[in-house]
Amino acid sequence: RFGLAMFRTCSTLLVVWILATGGVAAQEVDTVYVLPEVTIESSRLSLSSRDAGARMTAVTAAAIGASSARQLNELLATEAAVFVRQYGAVGIGGVSLRGTGPSQISILIDGHPLASPQLGQVDLSLVPSVMLSGVQVIHGGGAALFGSSAIGGVVNLSTVGAAEQEGATVTSTVGPWGERAAAARYSARVGQIHMALAAEALHMEGDFPFTNTTRFPTAVERRQNADRDTRNVMASLTYLRDAARTRLAGWLMTGERGLPGIVGSPTPDERQWDTLQRVWLRHEMYHRRGRSLVQAAYQRSELRYRNPVVDIDQEGVTNTFSVEFSHRRGLGDRVEIQGGLAGASHGSDHPGLVTRSRQNDVALFVAGGVITGPVSWYPSVRSDWILRSHTGAHAISGSLRSRTDLGPWYLKTGVERSFRAPTQNDLFWRGTGAIGNENLKPEYGTSADAGVEFVTAMTSSEVTFFFQSVRDQITWLPNSKGVWSPNNIGRVRSVGVEMSASGATNVGRRSRLEMHAKYTYTHSRDVSDTAPLSSGSTIRYVPAHVAVASIMVQYRSLFVGTSLRAVGKRYVTSDGSAWLDPYAVAAARLGGRWTVSGALIDTTVFLDNLLGANFEVMSGYPMPPRHVRIRLAITFPDH
């Protein structure tokens, strides 16, 4: 009943808003942002040849600054209508799009892959929001543009850089259960060189109270071994010239956290240490009718896991070096083509791997844009070769998207064939109770979507219908002896609709009203012929309904806002016999801005889980109850 009521309510409100557009001014638009690193600037093509026609959700710098989110997983959960798998307050986080899982989503940082080929996914809880100037979520397959893993979509992280306002901001945050955080951002320009710096330190005990429903009778207990400490520093130098732009950036992250485990089981002293060192270079050269791009990145990540109960203390190291060259050229005013070559070399060393694993990737890609009257066509094709010590894979991905401009109406369509190569853990793992499978085939995805967007100077709304199918899905299952191993046994089909509406208006001369709403319905089923017990059932941890909505009122220098995030039922078994109940989490924030001796002082009080919901995003991992967080930020603008 909750899910059906949520679907009807959200659908009705969004459709009414879309049809009754008018009377407010556009402020934060859900899908008209394009990735800045691929925006066409030298021709009359109105969109990027790499993402035109795709549905995109953009989280702006203003939204990031106003949010209480400390990490990327929290930011996406509150600002986008996507399901974020959060294993408690300090556990790993991953995003799910259109019925796919975190390993089927490609995470980019400034347009370059971030994931490790050993693990195959990025822990979003390790990415601090302080180093971000924007986040773009591309819905649907993206392997034709970005390579392996982009079956369900792409999340691109734009880091602080040359676009930042000059000056310094220092932020301090205090919260419940021992939470303390300090952050700083600095941006300056000296001639043609722009410098940017972002740093953060976070500590939290995490021993919040929760209702343990596994006991009889239920009892209120405190979470144990749920502490967390992280340190992040990110810096960049950008050299700007009339016909060229060069950017060098680096990111250092260290973190330690306890792993409290599933509620109802003993709490061993499990701990995890994460370290990441990354440096990347980007050089753009602009020509009269095009642009050339060279970019490279090196990343070293370390993960140490300790569990004294089973006498495990292991550390894994991965090294990745990647490089890409592309050239874009306009052929007249209505045709543009872009082609390039990308390569990467990965090395992984872990006690659980048979041997030190090597992987080399090579890719050729071509993308373009053609304007035919009101319709713009955006084809792309990419050929990937993945070479490993004992095995390899080759895949060709392609997509065709279109955008039709009809005044304030825009029609978008797209079809895509994507793939995901098995990870090194999938192939070569030889740990206790688990063994990899060197005969795995890549996953292949087919997606199609069609939508309509309505944009005026007063509001923005969009509705998109999608179809997603994944073949040869890699699934880890135990055998008769209890040993887990992966196999290509799955076929998953998903259909659904994504809706959004956004707008803002000035009320008189001193007040402002902003409203945003997003909703996603996903019907995802297992249609595997080889899995009769689960065939036809809903996929685990793919909720049918996800909705977020917010409203903010500002009067002079004061503001108050409220938001709601609702997630439907999540099945926790493959046969659909057990599930987690739907939940709705409300939040509020209030604060103001004052000017003191030229400095801007922002004070914000966040009230999270305002209604005191007792809920779990993932089974066995309770989320914090009602709590208050206070943030003080002081900005020293460079005049």
N, C-alpha and C positions, 0 to 999 in steps of 0.2 A: 504493500500500500504506500509506504514511504516513497519507493522508487517511482511508482506510477504518478503519485501526487507531485513529486519533484519534477518529473518530465513535463506534465501538463502545465504546471505553474510557470516553470522557466520558459517553456516553449511559447506560451501565451504572452508573457511579458516581453520577451525579446521580439516576437513577431509584431506585436502592437507598436513597440518602440521603432522597429525598422520601418513599418508602414506609415507611422505618424511622425516621420522625421521632420524636424523644424523647430525653430525658436531657441536653439542653443548653438554655441560656437565650438568648433572642433578643438580639442585639447590634446588628449592622448589617443592616438589612432591605433587600432589593433593590427592592421595589415598593410599599410601603405609605406612602411619603412623598408628600405632595401639595404643589403649588406654594403657598408661603405667601401670595402676593398674591391668590390666588383661593379660599382655603379658606372654606367656608361656616361661619359662626359663630353665625348667628341663627335656625337652625331645627334640626329633628331629622335633616335629611339628613346622612348620615355622611361624605360625600365632597364634593369640589369638583364643581360642575356643569360645569366646563370640562375636567376630565381624568378623571372617574370612568369606570371600566371599561377604561381604557387601561393597557397595560403600561408600567411606569416603572422605570428604574434610578436610584437615588439614590446619589450620592457625598457622604458626610457630611463635616462639618467635621473630625471626628476622623480620617477616612481621608485627607483632604487634608493635615492636619498630619503624619501618619505617613509620607506618601509622599515619595519622592525626586524626584517630578515638579516641574519648574520652571515649565512652561507647561501650558496646557489640553490640548494635543494629547497630551503625555506622560501627563497624568493620566487621560484617557479610555482611552488604550491599555493602561494597567496596571490600571485599576479597573473597566472595563466590557468585556463581551464584544462589542465593536463593532470594525470594522476602521477604523484611522486611517491615512490616506495621509500618510506622512512622507517628504519629499524630503531625506533625510539628516538630520544632526544640527542644521543651522541653516536648512534649507529650510522652505517653507510646509507647513502641516498642515491636513487636512480630514477629517471623519468621514463614514463610509458606513454607512447603515442599510437593511436589508431590500432589498439590491440596488440602491439608489439612490446617487448621488454627492453630493459636498459641496455643490454648488449646489442640490440638492433637499432640503437640511436647513435648517430655520430656526433661527438662533441668536438667542436673546433674552438681554438683560441686565436682571435684575429685572423680567422680563415684557414688555420692550419690544424691538423689533427692533434688531439690531446691524449687519446686513449693509448694504453699499453697493449701490445699484441699478445702478451701473456695472459692478462686478465680479460681483455676484450671490452671493458667498460670503465667509465670514470666514476669515482666516488664523488658525487656532487657536493657532499658535506665538507670536502677539503678545499673548495673554491670560495674564498671570502668575497663578500659583496663589495668591500671597500675598494677593490682593485678593478671594478667593472664600471664602465661608462654606458653600457647598454647590453641587452641580450636579445637575440633574434631567434625565434623558434620557427623553423620551416616544417610544415606539416606534410607528411607523405614521403615517398621514396626519394632519395637524393644520391644514390650511388653513381648515377651518370655524371654527376658533377663533383662528388667528393670521395668516391671510392667505397671500399668495404665498410659494412656496419650501418650504412644509412638506409636501411630497409624501411623503417618507420618514420624517420625524419632526421632533422639536423638541428642542433643547438649551437649557435655561434656566439662566443663571448667577445665583446669588444672591450679592451682594457683601456685604462686611462692613458691619454696621449696628447697629441698636439691640439686636439679640439677642446681641451679643458680650459676653464676660466683661470686666469693667472691669479695666484695667491696661495694662501695656506689655510687648511681647516684641521682643527684638532677636536676629536670627539672622545667623550668618556661615557660609558654605559654601566649601570649597576642594575642587577636583577636578583631574583630569588635564588635560593639554594646555592649560594656562593658564587654567583655569576659576576664577573668583573671583566670589562673590555676597554681597551684604549686603541684608538686608530688615528692616523694622520694622513693627509693628502697635501701635496705641494706641487705647484705648477708655475713655471717661469719661462721667460723667453729672453734670449740674449742674441740679438742680431737675427740670423737665420736658423738658430738652434733653439729648439723647444725642449725643456726638461720636465719630466713628470715623475712623481714618487708617491707610492702608497704603501702604508705599513699598518699592521694590526697585531695585537696580542690579546688572546682570549683565554680566560680560565673559568671553569664552572665545575661545581661539585656534583650536580645532577641527582642528588638524593631526595627527589620530590616524592610526596605521598601519592598512593594510588590504591584503588580498590581491587584486591586480589580475588577475582571471581573463581579461581581454581580451587579455593578452599571452601569447605562447608562447615559452618556458615561463612559467608564472605567476610573479609577482614581488610582494614586499611593498613597498608604496610608502606615502607619506604624503599625506593630503588637503591640498590647497592652496587658499588663498583661501576658507577656511571659518570665518573669524572672525565674532564677533557681539558687539554692545554694545546693551543696552536699558536704558531708565530708565522707571519707572512710579511715578505718585503717584495715589492715589485717596482722596477724603475725603467724608464725609457728615455732615449735621446732621439729627437727627430730633426733632421736637417732638411729645410725647405728651400727649394729653388724654383725658378719660374717654370722649368720644364722637367723637374725631377723632385723626388721625395725619397729620403732614406730614413729608415727607423730601425734602431737597435734597442731591444728590450730584454729584460731578465726577470725571473721570478724564483724566489727561494721560499720553500715552505717546510716547516717541521711541525710534527704533531705527535701527541701521545694521548691515549684514551683507554679507559676501561671498557670491557665488553660484558655488560651485566647478564646477558643470556636471556632465555625465555622464562617468563613468569611461571612459577610452579616447579622449576627444576633448581637444583643446587646452584649457588652462585660462586663458581671458582674464580680465582684471581687471574682471569684472562685479560691480556693487555695487547695493545697494538701500537706500533710506532710507524709513522709515515714520514718520509723525506722526499722532497722533489726539488730538483734543480733544473731550470729550463732557461735557455737563451735563444732568441730568434731575431732574424734580420730580414728586412723587407726593403727592396729598392724598386721604385717605380719611375719609369721614364715616359714622358708624354710627347706624342708626335702630333702633327697637324690633324691626322685622321685616325689616331689610335693611341695605344699604350703598350709598353713592354713591362713585364714584371718578373723579377727574380726574388725568390724568398727561400730561406733555409732556417732550420731549427735543430737544436740538440737538446735532448732531455734525458736526465738520469733520475730514476725513482727507486726508492728502497722501501720495503715493507717487512717489518719484523713482527712475528706473532709468537706469543708465549702463553702456554696453558700448562701450569704445573701439575694438574690432576692427571693428565695423560703423558706428562714428561716430554712436552714439545716446546722447543725454543728455536725457531727457524727464521732465517732472513733471506729474502729474495731481492735481486737487483736486476733492473732492466735498463738498457741504454738504447736510445733511438736517435738516429740522424736522418733528416729528411730535407729534400731540396725540390724546388718546383720552378719551372720557367714557362711563361705564357706570353703570347702576343695577341693583341686585339687590333683589328683594323676595320674601318668603315669603307664599304664599297658603295659610294653614293650616299644619298640621304635616307635610303630605305632598307639597306642591307648592311649587316655587320657580322663579322666572323671572328671567333677566338679559338686558338688552338694552343696546345702545350704538352709538356713532358714533365712527369713527376717521378721521383724515386725515393726510396727509403731503405735503411738498413737497421735491423733490430737485433739485439742480443739479450737473452734472458738467462740468468743463473740462479737456480733455486734447488734446495735439496729434494724437492718433490718432483723435479724434472729428471728424465733419464740421463740427460747430458746437457751441457750448456747449449741452448737452442739458438740457432741463427735463422733469420728470415730476411729476405730481400724482396722489395716491392718495386715494380716498374709499371708505369701507366702512361698511356697516350689518350688525350681527350680533345674533342672538338665541340664547340658550342656556337650558336649563332642567333641572330634575330632578323626577321624579315617583316616589313610592314606592307600589308595589302589592304588598302583602304582603312576601315575602322578596326581591322583585325591585325594583331601582331602575333607572329609565330616564333616560337623559341625551341628549336630542336637541339639535342645534345646527345653525344655518344662517347663512351669511355671504354677502353680495353685495359684490363688489369692482369698482370702476371705476378703471382705470389710464389716465391721460390724458398723452400725450406731444406733442411739437411737431408731428409729422407722422402719428402713428398712435395707436391706443389699444386697449384690451382691456377686456372685461367678463366676469366669471365668477361663477358661483354655486357655492359649496361647501356640502356638508351632511354630517352624520354622525349616527349613532344608536348609542349604546353602552348596555350594561346590566351590572349587577353583581347577582348572586344570592348572598345570605348564607345559608349552610347550616352554622351552627355555626362550627367552625374552617375550613371549606371555603368558598371564594369562587369562583364561576364568572363569567368575564368574556367578553363578546362585543362586537364592534363592526364597523361598516361605515362607509366614508368615501369621499367624492369630493373630490379636491384638485386644485390647479392650480399652475403656475409660469409667471409672465410672462417673456418674453425680457428679458435685461439690455440696458442701453444699449450695451455692447460688441457683443452679438449683433446689434443693429439697425443701429448707426451707425458701427462701427469702419471706419477707412480707413487702416490702417497698412501698412508695408512687408510684402508677401507675404500680406496678409489683408484681407478686406473683409466688412462686415456685410451683413445681409439684412433690409430693412425690411418684408418680407412674411411674416415668421415668425409662426406662431400659438403660443398658449400650450401648454405641456405639460399633460396631464390625467392624473391618477392615480386608480386605484380600488383600495381596500385592504379586506381583511376579516381578522379574527383571532378566535380563541377560545382561552381558556386557563382553567386552574384553579390557584388559589393555596391553600396550606395554611399557616395561621398559628396558632401557639400561643404560650404564654409561654416556650417552650423553643427554638423554631426557626421558620424561614420558608423555604418552597420554592414554586416556581412553574414551570409549563410552559405555553407559548403556541405555538399553530400559526398561521401567517400566510400570506396571499396578497397579492401586490402586482402591479399592472399599470400601466405608464406608456405613454400614447399620444402621438403627435406629439413624441417626444423630440427635443430640439435637439442636433444633432451637427455639429461642425466637421470638414469633410473637404476635401482639396485637389482642384482641378480638373486638367485636362490640362496646364495651364501652371504647376502647382505653387502656385497661389494658394488659400489656405484661405478657406472661407466656411461659414456655418451653414445647415442646412436641417432641416425637420421630416420626418425619414425613419424614425424608429425606433419600435419597439414592444417593450417589455421586460416579461417576466413573471417573477416570483420567488415561490417557495414555500419554506417552511422552518419551523424550530422554534427557540424560545429557551427555555433552561432555566437555573434558578439555585437555589442552596441556600446558607443562611447560618446560623450559630449560634455560640454561645459558652457556656462553662461555667466555673465556679470549681472548681479542683482543690485540695481542702483549704481552708485559710484564707489562704494566701499566694500561691497560683498561679492562673493563668487561662489558658484555652485558647480561641482563636478560629479559626474555619475559614470560608472563603468559596469558592464555586466558581460559575462562569458559563460557559455554552456556547451558541453559536449555529451552526446549520446553515442555509445559504442555497443554494438551487438556482436560479440566475438565468440566463435564456436570452433571446437575441435572437430574436423571432418575427416580424420585419419581412418583409412580402411583397416590399418593394422592395430588399432586401439579400440576394440569393440566396447570395452567397459566405459571408456570416456568419450567415445565418438558422439558428437552432437551436444556435448556439455559445454557450458561456459568456461572460458579459459581462466585459470587461477589468477587472482589479483588483477583482473581487468574489470573495473566497475562499469556498469552501464551508464551511470550518471555522474558527472562532475560539473560543478557550477561554482563560480565566484562572482561576487557583486560588491560594489563599494559606493559610498557617497561621502562627499566632503564639502563642508561649508566653511568659508573663510570670511572673516569680518576684520577689516583693517589688518593688523598684524597677528590676529588670533585665528585659530582654526580648530575644528572638531570634525572627526570623521568616524565612520563605522564600516565594517566589512563583514561578509559572511562567506564561508567556504563549506560546501556540502558535497559529500562523496557517497555514492550508493553502495549496495551490497557487494562484498568481495568474496568470491569462493576461494576456499583454502585447500580443497581436495579436487583432484582431477575428475572425479565422478559426480561432483556437485552435491555431495552429502553433507558438507559442513561449510559454513560461511561466517564472515564478520558482519555485524549489523551496520546499516548506514549511520553516518554521523554528520552533524552540522556544527561548525565551530565559528563563533562570533568573536569579533575583536573591535576595539575602539582605540582611538588616539586623539589627544588634544595637546595643544601647545601654542607657542607663539614665537615671534622673532622681534628682537629689539636691537637698536644701534647704540653702541656705547663707545665713544671716542674713535669712531671710524670702523670699529669691529662689529660684525654681525653675530648676535648671540641667539641661538636656537635652542629652545627647551621643549622636549616632547615626552609625554607620559603615554606609554603603551599599556593597554589592558588586554592581554591575550587570553583566549578561551573564556570569554566574558561570562558565558552561561554555565561554566563549570562542567562541560561535557566529559564523560568518562569513556574514552574511546581508544582504539588501537588502529593504526594504519596498516600494520602487518601483524599477523597473529602472534601473540605472546610478548609484544613489545608495547607497553602502555605509554601514552603520551602525557605530558605535564598537565596538571589541573589549572584552574584559574590562577593567574599571577600578574604582577605589575613589573614593568621595566621602565627605567627613567634614563633618558639620554640628553646630554648637554654637548652642544657643538658650538665652537667659536671659529669664525672665519675672518681672516685678515686679508681682504682683497688688495691686489696690487694695482693701485691707481696710476 
